[in-house]
Amino acid sequence: MNLKKQIPNLLTLGNLLSGTIATIFAVQGNFVTAGLLVVLGIFFDFFDGFAARLLNVSGELGKQLDSLADMVTSGVVPGIIMFNLIANKHVYNNSLFDFNFVFENDTNYLQYIGLLLTLGACYRLAKFNIDTRQSDSFIGLPTPAMSLFIISLPLIQANTDVEFVQNLINNNYFLIGVTLFLTYLMNAELPLFSLKFKEYSVKNNLMKYLFLLASLLMIIFLHYISIPLIITLYVILSIISNYKRKSTN
């Protein structure tokens, strides 16, 4: 076995392991630990592709493994978290390894709508594997971006005193709307600009630099609230960029 060829696959399996453990904590209602593990999985997801390109060992096996791992980390976990949020099971304790969780007897059938995120992620990942257009950029919202949006909601709720934000995340209509919208965005024919730099001139990368600067400022001043705002800004700027490109053609 060529060990060099397996390094990216080991990183991908690190993503899968992180997502699997995150699933356990998400079911238990410990969204803090689940969120941290999802971020760790996304970290592995970024570097497995980087390692594959660096070592020049990209292959079909790695591509399939990557999507299977993403399905857990960025598909199953956010679906479970949204399921619990809609059910109003907000157990967002700050203990990293607290498994205490009490299931309520009342069944809220609306909570199953949250699992649409899992189905939408699965469909997107399957399409991504056969879509040759998405080698340098994305068409539709990537599943890790959707996952980051969802895991931020209970973290925002646990760490903000802003009543409007609290009420919004407690509102099932808002949560269902977010679920439906993100499920649509993942599979929409919407080109999103790539954050990869072929060269670094301001003139040709102005949109990217503005986005990165705005993202940094939001992270510094808004903390957890910045996560869904950054993803929303990314989609809005992509729409503006698409409109400008079409108008000049």
URVENCOR-V754261 format. One record per residue. N is the residue number from 1. RES is the residue in one small letter. SS is DSSP state (@ for helix, = for strand, . for the rest). PHI is phi as a letter, one per 20 degrees, with the letter a starting at -180 (999 if undefined). D_LAST is the distance of its C-alpha to the last C-alpha in Angstrom with 2 decimals. Layout:
n=N res=RES ss=SS phi=PHI d_last=D_LAST
n=N res=RES ss=SS phi=PHI d_last=D_LAST
This chain:
n=1 res=m ss=. phi=999 d_last=50.64
n=2 res=n ss=. phi=e d_last=48.18
n=3 res=l ss=@ phi=f d_last=48.07
n=4 res=k ss=@ phi=g d_last=44.94
n=5 res=k ss=@ phi=f d_last=42.97
n=6 res=q ss=@ phi=e d_last=44.33
n=7 res=i ss=@ phi=g d_last=43.35
n=8 res=p ss=@ phi=f d_last=39.86
n=9 res=n ss=@ phi=f d_last=41.52
n=10 res=l ss=@ phi=f d_last=44.18
n=11 res=l ss=@ phi=f d_last=41.60
n=12 res=t ss=@ phi=f d_last=39.98
n=13 res=l ss=@ phi=f d_last=43.47
n=14 res=g ss=@ phi=f d_last=43.86
n=15 res=n ss=@ phi=f d_last=40.89
n=16 res=l ss=@ phi=f d_last=42.61
n=17 res=l ss=@ phi=f d_last=45.94
n=18 res=s ss=@ phi=g d_last=44.50
n=19 res=g ss=@ phi=f d_last=42.89
n=20 res=t ss=@ phi=f d_last=46.12
n=21 res=i ss=@ phi=f d_last=48.24
n=22 res=a ss=@ phi=g d_last=45.71
n=23 res=t ss=@ phi=f d_last=46.13
n=24 res=i ss=@ phi=f d_last=49.88
n=25 res=f ss=@ phi=f d_last=49.51
n=26 res=a ss=@ phi=f d_last=46.93
n=27 res=v ss=@ phi=f d_last=49.42
n=28 res=q ss=@ phi=f d_last=52.15
n=29 res=g ss=. phi=n d_last=50.11
n=30 res=n ss=. phi=e d_last=49.88
n=31 res=f ss=@ phi=f d_last=46.23
n=32 res=v ss=@ phi=f d_last=46.67
n=33 res=t ss=@ phi=f d_last=47.67
n=34 res=a ss=@ phi=g d_last=45.24
n=35 res=g ss=@ phi=f d_last=42.37
n=36 res=l ss=@ phi=f d_last=43.54
n=37 res=l ss=@ phi=f d_last=43.80
n=38 res=v ss=@ phi=f d_last=40.30
n=39 res=v ss=@ phi=f d_last=39.02
n=40 res=l ss=@ phi=f d_last=41.19
n=41 res=g ss=@ phi=f d_last=39.78
n=42 res=i ss=@ phi=f d_last=36.17
n=43 res=f ss=@ phi=f d_last=37.38
n=44 res=f ss=@ phi=f d_last=38.75
n=45 res=d ss=@ phi=f d_last=35.57
n=46 res=f ss=@ phi=f d_last=33.52
n=47 res=f ss=@ phi=e d_last=36.06
n=48 res=d ss=@ phi=f d_last=36.71
n=49 res=g ss=@ phi=f d_last=33.24
n=50 res=f ss=@ phi=f d_last=33.61
n=51 res=a ss=@ phi=f d_last=37.04
n=52 res=a ss=@ phi=f d_last=35.89
n=53 res=r ss=@ phi=f d_last=33.27
n=54 res=l ss=@ phi=f d_last=35.80
n=55 res=l ss=@ phi=e d_last=38.52
n=56 res=n ss=. phi=l d_last=36.31
n=57 res=v ss=. phi=c d_last=37.87
n=58 res=s ss=. phi=f d_last=34.99
n=59 res=g ss=. phi=a d_last=35.97
n=60 res=e ss=@ phi=f d_last=35.81
n=61 res=l ss=@ phi=f d_last=38.84
n=62 res=g ss=@ phi=f d_last=37.30
n=63 res=k ss=@ phi=f d_last=34.16
n=64 res=q ss=@ phi=f d_last=36.37
n=65 res=l ss=@ phi=g d_last=38.69
n=66 res=d ss=@ phi=g d_last=35.87
n=67 res=s ss=@ phi=f d_last=34.71
n=68 res=l ss=@ phi=f d_last=38.35
n=69 res=a ss=@ phi=f d_last=39.10
n=70 res=d ss=@ phi=f d_last=36.04
n=71 res=m ss=@ phi=g d_last=37.20
n=72 res=v ss=@ phi=e d_last=40.35
n=73 res=t ss=@ phi=f d_last=39.23
n=74 res=s ss=@ phi=d d_last=35.97
n=75 res=g ss=@ phi=c d_last=36.84
n=76 res=v ss=@ phi=f d_last=40.56
n=77 res=v ss=@ phi=f d_last=41.31
n=78 res=p ss=@ phi=f d_last=38.79
n=79 res=g ss=@ phi=f d_last=39.84
n=80 res=i ss=@ phi=f d_last=43.47
n=81 res=i ss=@ phi=f d_last=42.85
n=82 res=m ss=@ phi=f d_last=41.05
n=83 res=f ss=@ phi=g d_last=43.87
n=84 res=n ss=@ phi=f d_last=46.36
n=85 res=l ss=@ phi=f d_last=44.50
n=86 res=i ss=@ phi=f d_last=44.33
n=87 res=a ss=. phi=f d_last=47.99
n=88 res=n ss=. phi=m d_last=48.72
n=89 res=k ss=. phi=e d_last=50.28
n=90 res=h ss=. phi=e d_last=49.26
n=91 res=v ss=. phi=d d_last=51.30
n=92 res=y ss=. phi=d d_last=49.42
n=93 res=n ss=. phi=f d_last=52.37
n=94 res=n ss=. phi=e d_last=52.01
n=95 res=s ss=. phi=e d_last=54.18
n=96 res=l ss=. phi=f d_last=52.28
n=97 res=f ss=. phi=c d_last=54.63
n=98 res=d ss=. phi=e d_last=55.96
n=99 res=f ss=. phi=e d_last=56.18
n=100 res=n ss=. phi=f d_last=57.90
n=101 res=f ss=. phi=b d_last=56.26
n=102 res=v ss=. phi=d d_last=57.77
n=103 res=f ss=. phi=e d_last=56.29
n=104 res=e ss=. phi=e d_last=56.77
n=105 res=n ss=. phi=f d_last=58.50
n=106 res=d ss=. phi=f d_last=56.28
n=107 res=t ss=. phi=e d_last=53.42
n=108 res=n ss=. phi=d d_last=50.09
n=109 res=y ss=@ phi=f d_last=48.27
n=110 res=l ss=@ phi=f d_last=44.98
n=111 res=q ss=@ phi=f d_last=44.97
n=112 res=y ss=@ phi=f d_last=44.02
n=113 res=i ss=@ phi=f d_last=40.57
n=114 res=g ss=@ phi=g d_last=39.95
n=115 res=l ss=@ phi=f d_last=40.19
n=116 res=l ss=@ phi=f d_last=36.93
n=117 res=l ss=@ phi=f d_last=35.35
n=118 res=t ss=@ phi=f d_last=37.25
n=119 res=l ss=@ phi=f d_last=36.19
n=120 res=g ss=@ phi=f d_last=32.50
n=121 res=a ss=@ phi=f d_last=32.70
n=122 res=c ss=@ phi=f d_last=34.44
n=123 res=y ss=@ phi=f d_last=31.87
n=124 res=r ss=@ phi=f d_last=28.98
n=125 res=l ss=@ phi=f d_last=30.88
n=126 res=a ss=@ phi=f d_last=31.63
n=127 res=k ss=@ phi=f d_last=28.00
n=128 res=f ss=@ phi=g d_last=27.03
n=129 res=n ss=@ phi=f d_last=29.60
n=130 res=i ss=@ phi=d d_last=28.10
n=131 res=d ss=. phi=e d_last=24.35
n=132 res=t ss=@ phi=f d_last=23.14
n=133 res=r ss=@ phi=f d_last=19.66
n=134 res=q ss=@ phi=d d_last=21.34
n=135 res=s ss=. phi=e d_last=22.72
n=136 res=d ss=. phi=d d_last=20.83
n=137 res=s ss=. phi=b d_last=19.59
n=138 res=f ss== phi=d d_last=20.62
n=139 res=i ss== phi=d d_last=19.66
n=140 res=g ss=. phi=n d_last=22.02
n=141 res=l ss=. phi=f d_last=24.52
n=142 res=p ss=. phi=f d_last=26.77
n=143 res=t ss=@ phi=f d_last=30.41
n=144 res=p ss=@ phi=f d_last=31.79
n=145 res=a ss=@ phi=f d_last=29.69
n=146 res=m ss=@ phi=f d_last=31.05
n=147 res=s ss=@ phi=f d_last=34.50
n=148 res=l ss=@ phi=f d_last=34.43
n=149 res=f ss=@ phi=g d_last=33.47
n=150 res=i ss=@ phi=f d_last=36.45
n=151 res=i ss=@ phi=f d_last=39.04
n=152 res=s ss=@ phi=f d_last=38.33
n=153 res=l ss=@ phi=f d_last=39.50
n=154 res=p ss=@ phi=f d_last=43.23
n=155 res=l ss=@ phi=f d_last=43.15
n=156 res=i ss=@ phi=f d_last=41.79
n=157 res=q ss=@ phi=f d_last=44.42
n=158 res=a ss=@ phi=e d_last=47.16
n=159 res=n ss=@ phi=c d_last=46.22
n=160 res=t ss=. phi=c d_last=45.30
n=161 res=d ss=. phi=d d_last=47.58
n=162 res=v ss=. phi=f d_last=44.88
n=163 res=e ss=@ phi=f d_last=46.14
n=164 res=f ss=@ phi=f d_last=42.81
n=165 res=v ss=@ phi=f d_last=41.30
n=166 res=q ss=@ phi=g d_last=44.48
n=167 res=n ss=@ phi=f d_last=44.45
n=168 res=l ss=@ phi=f d_last=40.82
n=169 res=i ss=@ phi=f d_last=41.43
n=170 res=n ss=@ phi=e d_last=44.67
n=171 res=n ss=. phi=e d_last=42.95
n=172 res=n ss=@ phi=f d_last=42.52
n=173 res=y ss=@ phi=f d_last=39.94
n=174 res=f ss=@ phi=f d_last=37.74
n=175 res=l ss=@ phi=f d_last=38.44
n=176 res=i ss=@ phi=f d_last=37.74
n=177 res=g ss=@ phi=f d_last=34.50
n=178 res=v ss=@ phi=f d_last=33.47
n=179 res=t ss=@ phi=g d_last=34.55
n=180 res=l ss=@ phi=f d_last=32.60
n=181 res=f ss=@ phi=f d_last=29.41
n=182 res=l ss=@ phi=f d_last=29.51
n=183 res=t ss=@ phi=f d_last=30.43
n=184 res=y ss=@ phi=f d_last=27.37
n=185 res=l ss=@ phi=f d_last=25.06
n=186 res=m ss=@ phi=f d_last=26.42
n=187 res=n ss=@ phi=d d_last=25.40
n=188 res=a ss=. phi=f d_last=22.25
n=189 res=e ss=. phi=e d_last=18.98
n=190 res=l ss=. phi=d d_last=17.63
n=191 res=p ss== phi=f d_last=16.01
n=192 res=l ss== phi=d d_last=17.93
n=193 res=f ss=. phi=f d_last=17.27
n=194 res=s ss=. phi=e d_last=19.91
n=195 res=l ss=. phi=e d_last=22.66
n=196 res=k ss=. phi=f d_last=23.25
n=197 res=f ss=. phi=d d_last=22.95
n=198 res=k ss=. phi=e d_last=22.17
n=199 res=e ss=. phi=b d_last=23.03
n=200 res=y ss=. phi=d d_last=24.15
n=201 res=s ss=. phi=f d_last=22.53
n=202 res=v ss=. phi=f d_last=21.94
n=203 res=k ss=. phi=g d_last=18.73
n=204 res=n ss=. phi=e d_last=16.98
n=205 res=n ss=. phi=c d_last=18.98
n=206 res=l ss=@ phi=g d_last=19.36
n=207 res=m ss=@ phi=f d_last=18.52
n=208 res=k ss=@ phi=f d_last=21.03
n=209 res=y ss=@ phi=f d_last=23.65
n=210 res=l ss=@ phi=f d_last=23.50
n=211 res=f ss=@ phi=f d_last=23.88
n=212 res=l ss=@ phi=f d_last=26.77
n=213 res=l ss=@ phi=f d_last=28.46
n=214 res=a ss=@ phi=f d_last=28.29
n=215 res=s ss=@ phi=f d_last=29.61
n=216 res=l ss=@ phi=f d_last=32.46
n=217 res=l ss=@ phi=f d_last=33.48
n=218 res=m ss=@ phi=f d_last=33.55
n=219 res=i ss=@ phi=f d_last=35.65
n=220 res=i ss=@ phi=f d_last=38.07
n=221 res=f ss=@ phi=e d_last=38.59
n=222 res=l ss=@ phi=d d_last=38.02
n=223 res=h ss=. phi=l d_last=39.25
n=224 res=y ss=. phi=f d_last=38.95
n=225 res=i ss=@ phi=f d_last=37.06
n=226 res=s ss=@ phi=f d_last=34.20
n=227 res=i ss=@ phi=f d_last=33.46
n=228 res=p ss=@ phi=f d_last=32.00
n=229 res=l ss=@ phi=f d_last=30.32
n=230 res=i ss=@ phi=f d_last=28.57
n=231 res=i ss=@ phi=f d_last=27.33
n=232 res=t ss=@ phi=f d_last=26.19
n=233 res=l ss=@ phi=f d_last=24.39
n=234 res=y ss=@ phi=g d_last=22.66
n=235 res=v ss=@ phi=f d_last=21.34
n=236 res=i ss=@ phi=f d_last=20.33
n=237 res=l ss=@ phi=f d_last=18.48
n=238 res=s ss=@ phi=f d_last=16.64
n=239 res=i ss=@ phi=f d_last=15.61
n=240 res=i ss=@ phi=f d_last=14.50
n=241 res=s ss=@ phi=f d_last=12.56
n=242 res=n ss=@ phi=f d_last=10.81
n=243 res=y ss=@ phi=f d_last=10.12
n=244 res=k ss=@ phi=f d_last=8.80
n=245 res=r ss=@ phi=f d_last=6.44
n=246 res=k ss=@ phi=f d_last=5.25
n=247 res=s ss=@ phi=f d_last=5.59
n=248 res=t ss=@ phi=e d_last=3.83
n=249 res=n ss=. phi=e d_last=0.00
